[in-house]
Amino acid sequence: MSSTVALRRIFIIVWDWNSGLHPIPPKGLDEWGAEGIAHLLVRVDQVNSPDALGFLSDLIAAYLPDAHVLVFLHANQSSHRYASKSRGEIYDRLGDQVHLRQKLSRLKINLFGGGGTPIYYDPDIPHCRGFLGSKGNFPSIFQDPNTGKEQEVRLIVDAEQNQLTSEPFRHVWGHYWVNTRQKVYSLMENFRLWIDDFDPARYKDFTQYLRNEQGLLWPQLVYFTQIKTELKQLPEVPKHEWADFTGCEQQLELAYDGTTLADQYRAARKTVEHLALIKSHKSSEEAVVAISEIYNALDALQNAIPEALSYDTIAHFPR
């Protein structure tokens, strides 16, 4: 029987904090907590550079032995300018440290920017109940678009003691760490919509028609299957939340220890990779069979993954 250990959750957010009401101290970071939970929001405001990547790598390395760490890098090109390459460089730096190599599954690095995602707070968007307001501030006052009245958002409990409410910690973690099932479902549904417009008579160009799809489906397929040649051809832009499958396989292995979910995830990935991105279909009938097998593999996978674990149980990962 494997033992379990409760690990803290650390959120590291690189954003334009120094333009807001609560700038970061000269040491380059500060920590904010919430009553009743042992987890931390660590604020950093540094433009992408070799020094900044070194600073962040050292910071992550300090927390990683005793925590799961979610890092958010601001990808706005007019301010912080982080990109997929930045994420890779941090992983490489940490991987060079022997004592951290086995702990990298506890780390997830995300690119963000532009609002409209769960890390932000927007009362008009149901899934946006996160840490960030506007112009470097925690959310505080919003205007109701229907009534015009101002509404207060009390995220800060005690500014002097760096205390926040616990809601954004729970909310952001649930979206960015425990969301494998939702991502697989999104991929499956986008594939289903594509099926409705695909004529099997075009079977010879099956993969090319997928590649030419103008929405989210093709990036989702590429990031899900992780085919290196296709990854290199994707635009160098932040991954959409529902296309970022980074860490999903590891999350299944960690959170659902003793099951075959990770094996099923890998099998579904291989099915999609072979039938959607590699195989040359010889007839319209063969294309129809391939479509059915891809959809069924994704459907079975998302049905097999339990709903997101609760905030209170997800920290108890098997060693």
N, C-alpha and C positions, 0 to 999 in steps of 0.2 A: 504494500500500500504506500502510495507516495504521500509525503508530508506536504503541508501547505504553509505558506507564509504570507502575512498581510503586508503589502508594500504600499507606501505612500504614492499619491499621484502628484506629479509635478507638471505644471503648465508653464512653459517658457514662451513668452510672446514678444517678438521683436516688432515694434511698431513705433509710431511717432509720438511716444509718450511725453517727450520734452516740450512739445508745443501745447500741452494741456495744463490743467490747473494743478496737477500733482507731478512735477518733473522728477526724474530719477536722480538720486544723489550722485556726487562726483565719482564714486567707485564704479559706476556703470550699470548697477542693477539694484533692485530692491525686491522684497518678498511681501506678498499679501496673503493672508489666511482668512479662515472663516470659523466662527464658533462651532464647536462640535465635530469638526473634521480636521484631520492632521495634514491635509494637503495644501499645496502652495501654488500661487500664481507668482512667477518670477518675471519682472518687467525688464526689458532691455531695449535700448534705442541706439542702434549702430547701423550705419550704411554698410552694405556688402563690400568687404575687402578681405585680403588675406589675414590681416590682424583681427578683424571681426570674426572670421571663421575660426581662428585660433582661440579667441576669447570664448565663443560659443561651445566649441569642442571641449575646452577645459571645464566650462560650467556644467555641461551635460555629464562629463566624466565624473564630476564630484557628486552628482545626484544619483547616477545610474545604479550603483551597487545596491542601493536600498529603496529604489522607487521604479515605477513606470513613468516614463517621461514623454509628454506630448509637446513638440516644439512647433511654433507657428512663425514662419518667416514672411515678412511683408514683401510682396512681389511688385509693388508699385514702382514703375521705372523712373518716376520723377522724385522718388525719395530713397527707398532702401535697396531696391534693385536686386533682390534675391531671385534665384531661378533654380531649375532642376539641378543644374551643375553644382550649385551651392550645397544642396542637400547631399549629393553624392560625395562632395569633398569632406563634409562633416563625418559621414559614415566611414570614409576612408581613414580619416585621422583617428577616429575611435577604434576602428578595426586594427590599426597598427599597434594598439595597446593590448598585449596578450590577455591581461586580466579582465578586459571588457568584451572580448570577442563573443563569449557565451552569453552575454547580457544584452546584446544588441536587439534581440527580439522584444525587449522591454521598451524600446525607443521607436517613436513614430514622428517623422518630420513632415510638416504640411506647409504648402505655399498658400497664401491667401491675399485678398485685396479686393476692393471695390464694393464691399457691402453685400447684403443679401444672403450671407451664409451664417451658419449657427454661431460662429464666434462673435458676431455682431449682435447688438440689441436693436431690434426694430419692432415696435408694437404692432405694426401692420403686417408682419410676416410671422406666421405661427412658429416656425422653427428657429427664429432669430431671438434667442434669449441669452446671449453670451456676455462677454466682458466689455466689449468695445462700444463706445458711443461715437462721437465725432470729434475731429480736430484734437486728437490725443487725450480725450477725456473718457472716464467711465460714464456710462449713460446716467443722466440726471433728470432732464426735463424734455418732454416731448409734447408736441401739439397734436391734439386729436383732429384728424383731417375732416371728420364729420361735424363736430361741434365747434372747432376752433379753439377749444379750451386747452390750457396747458395742464399736463399730467406729470406728476413727480414719479421718478423711478429711483427707489432707494436701494441702490446696489452697495454703496458705501455705508457701513454701519458705524465705523470709527476711523476717521482719517488719520488721527494721531497715532493710533495703534495698528494701522494698516490692516483693518478688518473689513471684509466684504460679507454679503449674504452668501449662503451656501448654494443657492439656486444655480448660478452660472457654472460652478464647478461640476455639479451633477449633469447639467444640461449639455455642456460642451463635451464632457467626457463621453456621454452616451452617444453623441453624434459622430465623434471623430475616432473613437476606439472601438466601440461595440456596434459596428454598423455593417458587418460583412453581409448579413442576410439582406439588408435593404439594397446594397450595391448589386448583389446577384439578381435580385428581383428587378431592379431598374434595367440592367442589361437584358434580362429575359423579355421584359415588356417592350423595350426599344426594338429588339429583334422581332418580336411579334408584329409590331407596327410596320416594320420593313417588309415582312413576309406579305402583308396585305397588298403591297404595291409591286411585288416582284413577280414577273412572268417566268415560270419554269422553262419556257421555250428559250430563254436567254442563258441556259445552263452553262454554256462554254465560258461565259464571262462572270460567273457567280461571284468570285472574289473581287473582281474589278468593280462590280456594281455595289458591293459592300463598301469598298474603299471610297467610292464616289458619293456615298451617302453624306448629306450635308449637316446632319445633326451630331449627336453625341455617340451614336452606335459604334462607329469605327474606332475612335479612341478607346471606348470601353473594351472592345474586342482585343485591341492591341495590348492594352495594359493588363487585361485579364489573362491573356495567353503568354505575355512576356516574350514574344518573338523579337530577338535583338535587331534583326534587319528592318523590321517594321517600326520598332521603337525609334530607331535613328532617323526615320523619315517623318516622324510627327513634328509639328511646329514646337519651337522652344517657348512654350507658354505654360503658366500654372495649370496643373491638372484640375479639371472640374471635380468637385467632391465625389460625384458618383462614378467617375472614371478612375479614381485612385484606389487600386487594389493592393497598394503597398501594405505589407504586414497582415493581410487577411488570412493567408494560409497559416502563418505563425500564430495568429489569434485563435484559430480553431484548434491548433495543437495544444495551446496553453490553456485556454478556457474550458475546453471539453476533453480533458485528458481521459484516456481509457475508452474513447469512442473511435469510430472509423471516419469521422467527419472530415478530417484533414485528407485522408485517402480519397474520399469521395470528391472533395474539392479538386485534388490533383487529377482525378479521372475525368471530371467534367472539363477541366482546363484542356486536357489532352484531346478530348472529343471535339471541343470547339476549335482548337488549333488545327487539328487534322482536316475536319470537314469544311471549315469556313475559310481558312487561310492557306492551306497547303494542297489539298486534294484537287485534282482535275476531274470534274464530273463529266461523264460520257453520254448522258442522256437527260431529258427533262425528268424522267421517272427517278433517276438516281439523285437529281437535285432535290426532288420532293422528299425522298427518303432522308437525305442529309439534313434538310431543314427540320424535319420531324425529330431526328436524333439530337440535333443541337438544342432545340427547344425543350425536349423531354429531359435532357441531361441537366440543363439549367433549372428547370422546374423542380426536378427531384432534389437538386442540391438545396435550393432555397427552402423547400418544404422540410428538408432534413435538419436545417439549422434552426435551433430554438430561437424564439424572440430574444431580443437583446437582454442580457443579464442585468439585474438591478444594480444600481450604483453601489449598494452595500455588499454585494457578493462578488463583483467582478475583480476586486483586489486580491481575492484569495486564489491565486494561481498555483498549480502544482509546481514544485521545483523541478 
